[in-house]
């Protein structure tokens, strides 16, 4: 079984595609997350040519945080998180190498105080991009 590892630089909570590599590993299982229109969190999706999800994986929200942990100097609360446009990390996702998949998406959804859900696409990668290596023969 093959999978694709997509790697992103994440600066200030915004992921930017860096590279893709085919691997001979089993990808994590897809997770049903219910009605995504009413869901808060971050997940990734593989979609077919019609934009229909083929695979979903729930992610840790902290992966895309745009803040940094600092020392406060107080004993009651020695650490705090503060907004940072320079918060920097690398994120890699391993997904199935599904021939039906045409695009990869990182989605963030949050509910406001009125329980209205706002969904944002943080990143999109077309899987036909030249950076994606051709499938290796078996």
Order of alpha helices (4+ residues) and beta strands (2+ residues): beta-beta-beta-beta-beta-beta-beta-beta-beta
